[in-house]
Amino acid sequence: MAIKRLGTSTYQFDNVHIISTAAVGGPKEGQGPLGADFDRIWPSELNDYDSFETAERHLLFESQTLAVEKAKQSWDNIDLVMGGDLLDQLATTNFAARDHQRPLIGLFSACAVFTEGLGLGAMTIAGGGPHGVLVSAASHHMAAERQFRFPIELGYQRTPTAAWTATAAGTCLLGRVNEDHPERVRVESVTFGRVVDWGSKDPNDMGTAMAPAAFDTIRRHLEETGRSIDDYDRVYTGDLGVFGLQLLSRLAQKNGLSWEAQLDDCGRALYAIKEQDVHNGGSGAGCSASVFSGFIYHRMKKRQWHKVLLVATGALFSPTTYQQGESIPCIAHAVSVEYP
């Protein structure tokens, strides 16, 4: 096991692999173009639970349990659980931990928490620590609406730039692989992001707010690894959506870079944008987590893609800071995964 530092914020690993993944989604996610890549689709947002917050908790735990079962392991084999969500005090992540009873590190990077967890999980394994680290993230549309925007009962009109918080959870089990073990997708490197704030104050246009952070992290990742965008089959941002992805492309062009051929976005891919009336696309901590744990991972296992850069993006604001007139600071963490 070894960790190699590249530049100021990129770390490379030699033996951290994805043992299994699992993705669970709500009914709207199941109706989207990636519905077949989910392990399970819930028939309703509540799924017979008493509240949306309770439903989100069980959504997360279901994806975690599925990932453990698909690896043909038990919870006792999990040395550490890492992850987060969008609710106050990481309620979803912490309450789910009451059920699995494994050591927990709760994380918060808003919708960027999944790649933060993948990067930190890979570092702990490569550094000779835990053998099995479970990384997960979840969000629930109705729970997020209740906390971050307006009372759901108002039925307010959403702007064209507004994102649709995904009811979804994604989980990856990371571990070491012996030389005689079948090949697996491996976590090759991570670039941890810096907080970038261009002064945006509109919580209904988070894609535009987060795009500069995504550009900063992708550019630094390429510089510190000595790569070009062409070294990747795809670069998936977290939840910039249609407008945020357009801004990211323009930022690259302004700096003399051509990224259009490789760029895509989990929030844009998760839904049929117009047909499902999601405006800018999907968002939420469960968005990139479920798209990677399902759609992207499956394409890599089929060898359709050999190298992918996942760049989850997060808007680091709260209802309180927004009401106080603060701008929205953002962050993006990039994880490079490859199937040799």
N, C-alpha and C positions, 0 to 999 in steps of 0.2 A: 504494500500500500504506500502511496506517495501523493503528495500535493505539490504542484509546481506553481509558483506565483508568476503571473505574466503582467507586467505593468503595475498600475496602482490598484486595480480592482477586479482583476480576472484571475481565476484559479483553475488549474487543469488537473484531472484525475486519471489514474491508470487502470483502476479496477472497481468501478461502481456501476452496477447494472440494474436495469429495471426487471424485477422478478415477475411482477404481475401488475395489472391495472384493473380498475373498475369504474364505471360511470353510470350514474342513476339520474334520471331526469323527470320533469313534470310533463303534463299532457301537451303543452304547447311545444316543448322541446322535442317530444316524440313525433309531432306532426311536421317538424321541420326537415330539411334535406339530410340531416345527420342522424335522424331518429333511429335508423337501423344499427348505428354504431354504439348505442347505449346498451348496457347489460340489462337494465330494467327501466320501464317507463311507468310512472304512476298514473292511475286513471283520473285523478283529480288533484288540485293543489293541496287540499287538506289530507287526502288519503285516509279518512276516518279518524284523524287525530283532532284534539280539542282546540288547537290554535295553530296559526301559521308558524309561530316560533317553535312549537313542539314538533311540527311536521318537518321543519328544517333540520332539527336535531336528529330525527330519525332518518332523514334523507342522507345525512352525512354518515351516520353509523352504519347504514345499509351498504353504502359504497365501501366503507372500510372493511366490513365483514366479508363482502364479496371478494375484495382483493386478497384478503388472507386465505379464504377458501380456494380461490383459483390458483394460488401458489401451493396448495395442498399442505398448508401449515395451520397451526393453531395460534391463538392470541399469545400463548406463552412463548412463542418463538419471536415475538415482536419486542425488540429491545427498547425502542423509542418511537413515539408518535409526535409528528410535527405538523402544524397547520393552523388555519385560521378561518375567519368568516367576517361578516360586516356588522354583526349586531353588537350592541354595547357590552363591554366586558367579555368579549368573545364567548357569549353565552352558548352558542351552538357547539363550538369546539370543546369548551369546558364541561358542559352538561353531558355531551356524548362520552366524555372520558370517565364519567361515573359508571358507564356500562362496560367499557373495555378494560379498565383498571390497569393500563400500562403507563409507564413513565411518559409524561407529556411536556412538550414545549409549545406553548401557545404563541402564535405569531400574528402581527398585524402589519400589513402593507396594503390594506384595502384590497382591491382586485388584483394586486400584484403578489399576493401572499403565496400563491402556489409555486411560482418560480423561486421565490425567496426560500420556501421550504425545501424544494428540490436541491437548491444550491447548498444550503446549510446541511441538509441530510447527507449529501454527497461528501461534504467536507468532513463530517464526523466519521463516516465510514472509511474514507481514504486515509484519515489520520490515525487509524487503528482503534477506533472506538467501537460503537455498536456494530453488530453484524447485520441486523435487519431494522430498517427505519421506514415507517409508514408515513407518507406525506399526503395530505388531503386538504381540500378546501370546499366550501359549500356556500350557497346563497339561495334565497327564496324570494320570489317576486313580491308576494304580498307582505312578507315580513319587512323587506327593505323599503317598500312604499310607505308602510306605517311609520318607520323610523326616520327616513331621510326626506320625504317630500311632504305631501299634503295628506290630510285625513282621507282614507280610501273612499269614504262615503261621498265626498264632494264630487267625484266624477269629473275632475278638472281636465281641460283640454291639453294634451301633450304637444310640445313644440316639435318641428321636424328634426331637430338635433337631439331630442331626448332618446335615451337608451332604455331598453327593456331588460330589467334585472332577471337573469335566468333562474328558474327553479331547477337547480342541478347541483350535483356533487361529483367530484372526481378524486380518485385515490391511486397512488403509485406505491408499490412496495420496492424499496431499494435494498440492494445487498451485494455481497461479493460473489464472484463466480470462479470455480476451479477451472483449470486449463482444459480438463477433459469434459467440461459441461457444454451442452449445446449453446451455440451463439445466441446472445441476447442483445437487445438495444441497450446501449450504455450511455450514462451521463458523462460527457467528455469534458465539459468546462462550464463555468458560470462567471458572469460579469454582474457584480452587484451595482445597482444604480445609485445615482445621487438625486437629491431632491431638486427639482426644477420647477420654477414658478414664473410664468410669463404674465401674471396679473389677471388671469381669467376669474370671474366671479359668478359665472352662470352655472348652477348645478344641473341645469337641463342641457348642458353642452359639454359634458366631461370628455368626450372624444377629442375635441379641439384642445382642451386644457392639458390632456395627457400626451398628445402627439410630440411636443418638444422633449419630454422626458424619454419617450421611446427612441427618438432620433439620437439623443445624447448617449444612451446606453448602447444602441446598435453600433454607432460610429466608434465608440471607445472599445467595444468588443472586437471589432474588425481591426482596429489599430493595434491593440495589445496582443492579439493572436497572430497578426501579420497576414490576415486573410482578406479576401474580397467577398462581396455579396454572392458572387458566382460560385463560391465554394459550398453554398447551401442550396439544396433542392427547393426549400421553402423557408421563409422567415415569417412566422405567425406572431402578430401582436395580440395582446390580450383582449381588449374590448374598446378599440378606438372606433369601431364602426365605420360606416361609409364616409362620413365627413372627416373623422380623425385620420383615417388611412389616406385620404386625399391630401390632407395637410402634411402628413409624414412624407409622402412622395414629393411634394413641392419643396419641403425643407431639404430633402436630399438633392433635388435638382438645383436648388439655389447654391448648394455647396459643390456643384460639379459632379454629383453622383447619380447613377442610374440604377434604381432599386426596383422599378415597377414589376419586372418579370418574376421576381422571387417573393414579393410582398403579398401577404393576405392577412386576414384578421379573424380571430375566433368568433367575435361578436357578429361579424358580417356573415360568416359561414354557418352559424348555428341555426339561423332562421331564413325562411323565404321572405325577404325584407318587405316587399309590397303586399304579397298575398296574406301574410300573417300580421300586418299592420304594426310592425315594431319600430317604425321610423328609422332611427340611425342604426339599429341593430341591437345585439345583446350586450349585457354587461354583468357585473357581479363576480364575486370570488369564485363561484362555481362555473362560470362561463369558460375560461381558459382551462380550468382543471378538468372539466368533463370533456371538452373538445379534444384536449391532448390525450386523456386517458382512454378515450374511445377512438374517434376518427383518425387523429394523427398517428397514434400508436399502431392502430391496425394497418394503416398504409405503410408504415415502416416495417412491420412484421411481414407484410406481403412483398417487401423489397421494391415497392414502387418509389419510395424515397429512402435515401441512405443517410442523409444528414439534414437535420432540421434545427433551426434556432427559434426557440419559444421565448417571446418577450412579453410577459404579462405586465400590464400597466395598472397603476393605482392612483386614485385621487384621494389625497390624505386630508380630507376636511371632515367636519362633523356638523350636525344641525346647529350647534352653538356657535361655531366659528363663522358659519354662513350668515347667521342672524346678526352677528357682530360686524358684518361688512368685510370680513377677511377675504383675501383671494384664496385660490385653491392650489396648494403645493402638490406636486405629483412626483411619482417615482416609477421606474421600470427596472426589472431584473431580468437578465437574459440567460437562458440555459441552452447549451448546445448538446444535442443528443444525436447519436449515430448508430447505424447498424452496419458493422464491418462487412 
